[in-house]
Amino acid sequence: MYSLVFDAIGTRWQVDIASQISTEKKRFLEEVIKNRIELFDKTYSRFRRDSYLWKMSLEKGAYKLPSDAALLFSLYYDLFRLTDGYFTPLIGQVLADAGYDDVYSLKPKQLRQPLSWNEVLSYRSGQLLLKQPALLDFGACGKGYLIDIVSDILEKNGVISYCVDAGGDIRARSDKNEALRVGLENPHSPQQVIGVAYLKNQSICGSAGNRRRWGNYHHIMDPFTLTSVESISAVWVIAKTTILADALSTCLFFVPPEKLLKHYTYEYIIMYRDYSVRRSEGFQGELFS
């Protein structure tokens, strides 16, 4: 077993490789993975004033985006429509004005409802047209997507059994189809585990409002009421890819699971503020009493 542990995009990463690899390959993978994360962050981070995304917040116009943008924008647009606008990259300015800005001021300003997708954005064939400057935010599935990208690097270099964990969002693959046991954090007491999930060549992501909370807000913001969702404490989603698990774990704060199950294959647990739970029949795991 080889483990690579480092900090990036504001969270702790651990990449576990089940097989023996040479020292040269370790060094190569470390360099490639860290460089790829840095490139992604410098493109899509709204917390970096040297990022491409920050430039978009200052000036309208046409922007050529890297090839990885196609999947990102496609998923965002589909979920924007399916959630009736609740899932939107235009939430970035709302979060910043609420105090979750590039300097983490945590000092709210006056909030305004974001415009709709068609009023601001048009994406086609690798080019994004901004009809006006906009502070976009891809935090609802950016980390999940980056976990998939890192996993793709491993697989392209012959690593078939691995686990990529970025702050508790996980993608696991096993050539023997072995299950990985993953603890579910108690959103009301992060030092406790309230259950476990079992992954078999799958990804799991969780969303909760307990860690990134300040004043009357946390990072899961309703773009219409301009308040943070308080009726749900946490959501966990298991899916084939991490980008999908990450995105849906946010969407389920706003729309019922049935609406998304018509379009995507996934399993879920929703924990409400009163500790009541709703879960899909196929969710492999257990909750402790």
N, C-alpha and C positions, 0 to 999 in steps of 0.2 A: 504494500500500500504506500502510495506517495501522496502527500498533501501539500498544497500551495495555499498559504493563508496571507491575505493582504487587505488593506482598506482602499476602497475606491467608491466614487459617486456617493459618498456619505454613509457607507455601510461596510460591514465586515464580510469579506468573501472567503470561502473555503472550497477549494477544488480538490476532490479526492479521486485518485486514479487507482483502480483495483489491481492493475498488473504492474510488474516490474518494468521500469524504463531506464534507459541509460542516463548518465549525468548530462551528456550533451543534449539529449532530447528534453530533459527537464528544463535546462536553461533556455532552449529554443521555445518551448511551450510557454514558459513564464514570460519571456520577452514579447512573444506574439500576443498573448492574452492581455497583458497590461497595456500594450500599445493600442490594441483594438478597443479596449474600454476607454482609454484616453481619447481616441478619435471619436467614438460615439458620444462621449460626454462633451467634447468641444463642439460637436455639431448640434446636439439636442438639449443641452442644459440651459435652463432659464436662470440658473444661479451663477453663471459665469459671464462676465461682461465681455470676454473674448470669444464667446461662442457664436456660431452662425445663427442660432435661434435669437440671441440677444440683438444681433444686427437687424433681424426681421422686426423686432419691436420698435425700431427707430425709423424705419423707412419702408414704404410700400414698394411694390414692384415685383418682378419675376426673379425667382431664385432657383438655381439648379441644385437639386438635392442628390445625395448618393443613392446607389441602387437599393440600399436597405430601407429607404423611405417608402417604397412601394407597398410593402406589407403593412407597415406602420399606418400609413394614411388610409389604406383600404380598410383595415380593421376599424380604425377610428370612425371613418365615414359610415360604415355599416352599422356600428353600434350607436352612433349619433342618431341615425334614423330609427333604429329599433327601440331606443330608449326615449324617443321623442325629445331629443336634445339634452337630456340629463348628462350623458357621457360626451364631453366635448373638450377638445384641446384649447378652446377659447376661455376655459376656466382660469387660465394662467394669471390674467390681470386681476380677477376677483381674489385669488389666493394672495397675490402680492399686496393688493390694497387692504386685505384683512390683516396683514402683518407677516405673512409667510413669504417674505421677499428675499432678494439675493443677499441681503445682509442679516437676515433673520431678526429683523427689528422687533417683530411681535407687537407692533403698534398699529392698530387698525386706523384706516382712513375711511372716507365715504365710499361705499360699495355701489357698483352699478351692474345691472344685468349685462352679461355678454351678448354680443350680437350673434345671429345664427351663422351656421357654416357658409351658406350661399351668399350672405352679405359680405363675408370677409375672404373666404378661401376658395381657391380652385386648384386642384392638383391633377396633373395629367402627364404621363410619360416622363416622369422624373423632374418635372418642373412645377414649382409652387408659385401661383400668382396670388399675391396679397393685394387686395383692393384698398387696404389701408393698413398702417402699421398695427401689429398685434403681438402681444406677449403670449405666446403659445406655451402650453404645458403638456408634456407627454408622460407625466409621472404615473398615470393610472396603469400603464403597461410598459413603460420604457425599461424598467429594471427586468421585467420578465422577458422582454425581447432580447435584452443584452445577455441574459442567462442562456437563451437559445443560441445566440451568436457565439458565445464562448463554447458552448457544447458542440456546435458545428465545427469549430476549430479543432477540438479534441478528436471528433470522429473523422475528420479529413486527414488527421495525422495518425490514424490507426488505433485510437483509444475507443474501445467499445463498451467498457464497464467503468462507470464513473458516477460521481455525484457533484453537482454544482450548487452550492448554497450561498445565496446573497441575502443576508439579513433575514433568513427564515423562509425565503422563497426558494424553492428547490426543484431541480430537474435531476432525475436519477435514471440511469440505464444499466442493465445487467445482461450479459450474454447468456446467463443461466436463468433469466426471468425471476430472479430472487426478489422478494419484497423488501423494501426499505421501511423501517418503522420510524415515523416522524411524530414528534410531540406537538400538540396544539396548545399554544399559549393562552392562559386565562387573560382576557382583555381587561378584567377588573383587578387583576393581581399578577403582573408579568413574571413574577418569580415562580408561579405555579403552572403546572401542566394540567389541563382539564380533560385531556383525551389524547388519542393517538390515531394516526391515519397510516395506511399501508399503501405504498407506491410500488407498482409493477410496471417499469418502463413508462413512467408518467411524470407529470409535474404537479406541484401543489403551491398555491399562493394564498396568503391571507391578507385581509384588510381590516383594520380596526382604527378607532379614533383615539386610542389611549396614549400612544407614544408621541405623535405630533399634535399636541394640544396646547393651546394658549388662550387665556381669557375665556371668551364665550365660543371659541372656534376650535375645530380640528381640521385636518387637511381634506376630509371628504365633504365638499361643499355643494349645496344645492344651487344650481345656477339661476333658479327662478325666485326662490325665497331669500337667497343670499345668506343662508344659515347653514350650519353643519348638521348633518343627520345624527339625531340622538336616539331614535327609536330602535336602532340596531347597534349592538355592541361589536360584533365581529362577523366576518364571512370568510369561509374557506372554500376553495374550489380546486378540484382535481381535474386535469385535462391532459391531452396528449402533448401539447406545447405549453411552455411557460408564459408566452405572450398572451395566449388565450386565457389561461387560468388567472393571470394577473388582471387582465381587463375585466373579466366577468366578476371577479371578486369585488370590484367597485360597482359595476352595473347593478348587482343584486341589492345594493343599498337603495336603489331607486325603482326597480321594476321587479315583478314577480318572476320566479324561475321559469314558469311555463312559457312565458313569452320568448325567452331566449333558447329554451330547449327545442323549440321548433326549428332552430337554425344551427345550433351547436351541440356537440356531444360533450357532456361534462357531468361531474357529480359535485354536490355541495353540502355544506352545513351553514345555516344562518342562526346566529345566537342573538336574541333580542335583549333589550335592556333589563327585562325582568328575569333573565336566565332561561326563559323558555327557548326551545330549539326546534327548528325545522330542518330536515335533512332528506336528501334523495335516497331512494331505496338502494341504489348501487354504490353508495359511499362506503368504501372499505375502511373500517376503523371503528372506534368506540369512544364514547364519552363517559368519563367517570362520574359517578353519582356523588 
